[in-house]
């Protein structure tokens, strides 16, 4: 199982099986792990 990353701008989700040190870029912005994204939204 990989980690799901999500783009905050367009909502694209990508599953990364092994992440190197490279940030995953979508819409010119670094994608964030979906878990982190939901934690952030719940805390607002």
N, C-alpha and C positions, 0 to 999 in steps of 0.2 A: 504494500500500500504506500502510495506516495503522499505528498502533502499538497493540498489544493491551495492554489494562489488565486486571488481575485483582483481585477482591475476596478478601482473605485470610480473611474470615469465611465467606462462602457459596460462594466459588469461581466466581462469575459472571465471564465474560470479555466485554469490550466492545472493539470496534475503533474507535479514534478516528482519523478521517482528518486532522483538523487540530485540535490542542489549543490553546485560548486559554490565558489565565492562570488559568482556573477549575479548581480541583481536581475530580476526578470522585468523587462520594460514593456509596457503596453500603453498606448496613448501618450507616450512621452513621460510617463510617470512610473515609478517602481511599483510593481504589484506587491500586495501584502498577503500573508497567509490568511486564509479564510477564517480560521479560529480567532486570530488576532482582530480581524475586521469585525466579527460579531461581538467579541468582548468589548471592543471600543464602542460599538453602537449601543450595547446594553448599558454601558456606564453613563450614557448621556441622559 
